[in-house]
Each structure stands twice: as C-alpha cells, then as structure tokens.
Amino acid sequence: MDYTLLLIQVLNGLQLGVLLFLVASGLTLIFGILDFVNLAHGSIYMLGAFICASLTYALDSYLFAVILSLPVIAIIGYAFEIFLARPLYARDHLDHVLGTFGAILVIDTIAHLIWGPAGIAIPLPNYLDGQITISENIEIPTFRLLIIVVGLTAAFGLLWLVNFTKLGMLIRAGASNRTMVAALGIDIRTLFAIVFAIGATLAGIAGMLIAPITEASLGMGNNIIITAFVVIIVGGIGSVKGAFVAALLIGLIDTLGRSFLDDLFKLFMSTGAAENSAPAISSMSIYLMMALILSFKPKGLFPPRLG
Amino acid sequence: MKKVLAAIIFCNFLISSVFAADIKVGFVTTLTTPAAVIGEDMKNAVNLALEHLNGKAGPHNIEVVFGDDGFAPDTGKQVTDRLLKQDKVDIISGYIWSHVLLASRKSVLDAGKILISSNAGPSQIASKLCHENFFSASWQNDQTPMAMGEVFNKDGIKSLYIMAPNYAAGKDMVAGIERTFKGQVVGKDLTKWGADAQLDFSAELAKAKVSGANGLFVFYPGAASGAFTKQYHQAGLKDLLPLYSVFTIDGISLPKLQAANFSGIVGSKVTQQWDPSLDNQANKRFVKDFKERFGKYPSFYAAQSYDTINMIASAVIAVDGDMSDLVGLRSALKSADYNSVRGKYSYGNNNFPIQNFYLREVVEDSDGNWTTEVIDTVLTNHQDPYAAECKLK
C-alpha cells in the first residue's frame, strides 16, 4: 500500500465531500426547516458557476467575480423563495417536486439561451493554478486545497450560525413551531426567505468553486443534486451536522472506491474481471452505503430532534 | 378568386410534380445536456451541407428532421422510433454515441430503412451485428487509437496510463490502443459516463502520477475534454506525464481552451481521419464557409455530418428519389461516390470506411486561432480489425 497516494486520495475525497456539503447543507435546511422539497437547488449551483464564469471574463479576475457573484446568487435565491417556493409551502411534497422540476427545465433553458450549449472554462490566476508541495512526494493542486479550506470554513460558519446566533435560534424555533414564532411577533416569512437565500448562496459557492475545475456546464446541477439527496438522507433530513458528516463520508467512499477498488478486486479475481467490475461497483458504492446505513438507522445518522 | 386559387393549386402541383420526391432524412444527435455542444456543431454542418446543395439532391427536395437523444440510450431509441413512425423519415443518420447507436439500430433496421452513423463506430456493429443497411460515415472506434498506438511505437514510448469513459466507445478506444501499442499499459481507469458523467478526475490523475508511466493516453470527447485538460494542467503533470489523446482536443474544445489560455495544448498531437487542413476542393469549401458562417473551425463531428448529407444526396440521385429501392441505395452508398471532405475512401465488407489516418498537431493559425494541422500520415487505407468477423461479403 502506498501511503502517500492514500493521503492524496483522502484529500481528494475531502474536497469532493466539502463541495457536496455546500450543496447538501442548503438542501437539508430547506427540506428540514421549511419542509420544502427543492429539486431546483442544483440549478442554483449551476447558476453560481455560470454567473461567476461570466463575471470572471468581464472583470478579468476570478476572485472579484466570486465576491460579486455571492450577493447575486443570494438575491436569486431570495426571489426564488418569494415567487416559486412560497406559494407551494401549503401544498404537499408532490407539488413541490412538480413545481421545482418545472423550475429546473426553465432555468436550464434560460441558461442554454444565455450561455449556449458549450460550457465555460474559468481561467484561474497564476497563484491558484499551481501545486502546493506538502512533503517531498506529496503535492496537490493549490485550488483543490483552497476548496477544502473554503468548504470547511463555510461548514463551521453555518454550524455556528444555526446553533449559536439569534438568527439560528429563530430558524430552529420556526422549524419546530412556525405558528408560535409568528405569534411572538417574528416575521416568519422573511425568516424563511433568508434561510432560502442562505441555502442558495451555499450552493452557489459550490458552483463557483467547482467551475474552474470542471467548467460551468448545462445540467451540472442535476448531476450533483442526486448525490446531495443521498447525503441529506444518510445524514438525517434537516440536520446540518448530519449533512456534514455524510458529505465527507460519501466524498471519501466515492474517491477511495474509484482509486483502490480495482487493486482490491485484483487480489481475488482476474485482472480483466477486476477492470470491468471495479468501475461498476465504485459508481454504486455510495448507494450501497446509503442502503447499509438506512437499514440500521432508518432516519439517517443524525436525525434532528425537531418535531 | 377561383382563378387565383386554381393557379395556386396548379403552381403547387408543378412544384411537387411527380418528377421530384420529397426525401425526409432523420438526424439523431445530442441537443440538450452539456454534450449539446457537439450536436450543435453537427446541426450547423448539416444545415451548411443542405445550403450547399440548395436543399436538393438532383430534382428531389431533402428535408432533415433533427432528433435529440439527450445523451442517453433509452431517449435515443425513443426519438429514433418517433422519427420512423411519426415523422415517417426515409433514412436515418446521425448518432454521436456508440451506446445510443447500439440501442437504436434495431428499430431502424427492423423498419427496413438505411442507417448511417455520422460518428459512432462501435465494434459490435463492425463485427457480429454488421448489417447490409448500415453504413458508417466516420470510422470504427478502434481505428483512431490504433493509429495513436503506432505513433507511440515510433516515438519510443514504453509505458502508458490509460483513462477513458466507461461505455461502449471508451472500451473500444482502450482495445484499439492495446492492439497496436507495443509497450506496457501500467494502469487503466474507466470513469462514469452519460448525462451524469464524472467530471472531476482528481483520484485518477493522482493514480496516474504515481504509476511511473511514460505517457497518459485519454479519450474524453465533448464537454468532458475541457474539464479533463484543465485538471491535467492544474495537477502539474505536463512535464511529468505527457498527454496523448483521441477525440479530446478538437474543434469543439480548442476555442474554449484558448479562451482560458491553456497554452500547454499548442503542439500536442492527436490522430484523426480528417483535418481542416486536408487539401481537397470539397474540404476547402466546407472549412471556409463553416468558418464564415459560425466563426470557428468545424470539428471532425461537423465534417462527418457534412459528409453524411452529401453521401445521402448522392444515393438519392442514384435511385432517382425512389427510397424503396434499397438495393440501389445500398450500392450507391457503398461506392462512396461523392466528394467527401476527407478525400477519396472506400467501404469494406462491413460497410465501414477504409481510409487514411493522419497525425495532427495543434497550431496557431495566421489569425491567432488555435487549430490542427496534418503533419504525417500514420495509417494508409486502413481497415478496421473487426471486418473479418462480419458475415457480409
């Protein structure tokens, strides 16, 4: 076993995990607290990537583009809540699914009209485009390390916001009994719109961070949204802590599966069979893990104690 | 009033008189998902071909009906069925993806129509599943990487790490390179493909880096190519593990790579059966008009789509618009008697082209745009390795 390679792959898994967390945390907040199924969450992630890409070319700076994209995405999330989510709260989940699925189609088509079918590559400034040498034979791309740092910062920021601030207290209170909170004179509608905007911004950040690696492309949100749902189900719907643990777990399992499964299979089957079966099994691995965890903990790893 | 009406009806009758048939051509490609960037290029080329033909094959009008496969085999089959049953097309063409073509071929062939692939060339259709009504306007998947393998042998590359998407064509590409490459393959990764394809290759690149190979060979067509090339550069592998590819660095990805200023790409080499710099009349006209109309170089997908329409037009003329004359259509298609932009080629027993494969290098043209240029002919009149397994004579 090559431990340097293992360490690099763990870092790669961590990077995938924090990106998943950024998308899943918004999803779990909106699902858990607002009781709203938002399939279009991935479209916000895509918009984050595209808007950041356009701004990068307009401003000639990735960093400024990210800073400017953040409020834009927050406003989009806020508007999305007012115009699309709010009228649907009172209805059941199937209507949420239908409404937000429609939103996916509309947003995808608008993005197609504005940015065309070709994705947009985002050029990185030189200081982010290189590699960082950690030890003699471990070096990883600077930008991937930045993703891990930004992702972890956002994660702890969110946990702090939800657990230790007045806004977080109101959010939690609103989740357990929205009528009571409204009766105490809190503007619950604005509160929910703020939660929605926070969730959208987190997904937008994930989109902005992944775009310099994989490009901003149509339908990129639809790929990640399924995995994000796996994350929030494994973590326990509504639990930010659960989403964090599950996202890292899934990021690691997916990455390590892709890197070591074929070597593992070669120990007990022919090289050809291992090469054929490893990609199939590794793309299934996260779902296998979800099935396993749900069979022991049907409500996920950290089911929130809210009603 | 009655007279006017009569005149109009008479005129209509003249236009659609018995001498000219209306030929409907179905063209299946990808118009949604990120892979739509390929479909768009093909659609442009088809429309340019129609424009060059004035919408006619001889006296017969050609109409193309486009279908979107959504980058998925099941959707591809559905749209193929719809083109056959609802739009009642006379002939079906297109298909970027091998798995989509494999899923759709039976519908077309069972309906007794001609099927022309404008890109996909899965090994199955070249061997056991070959059919007299199927023709390829492109190549068999193995051929282009086989040409690359020969280049490796010439350049003295001893060991390779291979990465490709996990689907029919990806497996053919790997088989193709292993067929001619005489060195050692030290590692191989097949990654998830389709509408939810894997685009983050960190784990695979980390493995390739420590594998100790002399080179990295990849096949990442369409939207994946930009993502892959970026990450390859970010991982700092340029001097450590030189990149070799097929169907990855092309007319589709080059403008984007140039916009993001990946100057490391200039000078890299790829193999292909066609190139914008090929010196023949048809190709010059095609490349010039395509550049004028769409502001960029055509990709090989575009070239093959342009060929597809011209090939169909030549067959329509040969049977004088009688699309039920399958024997006539087949023999006309098999003769490849049209001005292909790749130059003259012929068909083998399995209806796949026997053609040249060139080594192309990425260069900057006189206007400062990145494109490719032929620097060598690697394989001359090359036939795919599966032809012998096909029962057709």
Chai-1 contact restraints between the chains, C-beta under 6 A:
chainA,res_idxA,chainB,res_idxB,connection_type,confidence,min_distance_angstrom,max_distance_angstrom,comment,restraint_id
A,L5,B,V210,contact,1.0,0.0,6.0,A-B,restraint_1
A,I8,B,A206,contact,1.0,0.0,6.0,A-B,restraint_2
A,Q9,B,A203,contact,1.0,0.0,6.0,A-B,restraint_3
A,Q9,B,A206,contact,1.0,0.0,6.0,A-B,restraint_4
A,N12,B,S202,contact,1.0,0.0,6.0,A-B,restraint_5
A,N12,B,A203,contact,1.0,0.0,6.0,A-B,restraint_6
A,P117,B,A36,contact,1.0,0.0,6.0,A-B,restraint_7
A,P117,B,V37,contact,1.0,0.0,6.0,A-B,restraint_8
A,P117,B,E40,contact,1.0,0.0,6.0,A-B,restraint_9
A,A118,B,V37,contact,1.0,0.0,6.0,A-B,restraint_10
A,G119,B,P34,contact,1.0,0.0,6.0,A-B,restraint_11
A,G119,B,A223,contact,1.0,0.0,6.0,A-B,restraint_12
A,A121,B,G226,contact,1.0,0.0,6.0,A-B,restraint_13
A,A121,B,K256,contact,1.0,0.0,6.0,A-B,restraint_14
A,A121,B,A260,contact,1.0,0.0,6.0,A-B,restraint_15
A,P123,B,A260,contact,1.0,0.0,6.0,A-B,restraint_16
A,P123,B,N261,contact,1.0,0.0,6.0,A-B,restraint_17
A,Q131,B,G236,contact,1.0,0.0,6.0,A-B,restraint_18
A,P141,B,Q234,contact,1.0,0.0,6.0,A-B,restraint_19
A,P141,B,A235,contact,1.0,0.0,6.0,A-B,restraint_20
A,T214,B,L199,contact,1.0,0.0,6.0,A-B,restraint_21
A,T214,B,D200,contact,1.0,0.0,6.0,A-B,restraint_22
A,T214,B,A227,contact,1.0,0.0,6.0,A-B,restraint_23
A,E215,B,G226,contact,1.0,0.0,6.0,A-B,restraint_24
A,E215,B,A227,contact,1.0,0.0,6.0,A-B,restraint_25
A,S217,B,P34,contact,1.0,0.0,6.0,A-B,restraint_26
A,S217,B,A223,contact,1.0,0.0,6.0,A-B,restraint_27
A,L218,B,P34,contact,1.0,0.0,6.0,A-B,restraint_28
A,G219,B,T33,contact,1.0,0.0,6.0,A-B,restraint_29
A,G219,B,P34,contact,1.0,0.0,6.0,A-B,restraint_30
A,N223,B,D196,contact,1.0,0.0,6.0,A-B,restraint_31
A,T255,B,A203,contact,1.0,0.0,6.0,A-B,restraint_32
A,R258,B,A203,contact,1.0,0.0,6.0,A-B,restraint_33
A,S259,B,A203,contact,1.0,0.0,6.0,A-B,restraint_34
A,S259,B,K207,contact,1.0,0.0,6.0,A-B,restraint_35
A,E275,B,K188,contact,1.0,0.0,6.0,A-B,restraint_36
A,P279,B,N166,contact,1.0,0.0,6.0,A-B,restraint_37
A,P279,B,L190,contact,1.0,0.0,6.0,A-B,restraint_38
A,S283,B,K192,contact,1.0,0.0,6.0,A-B,restraint_39
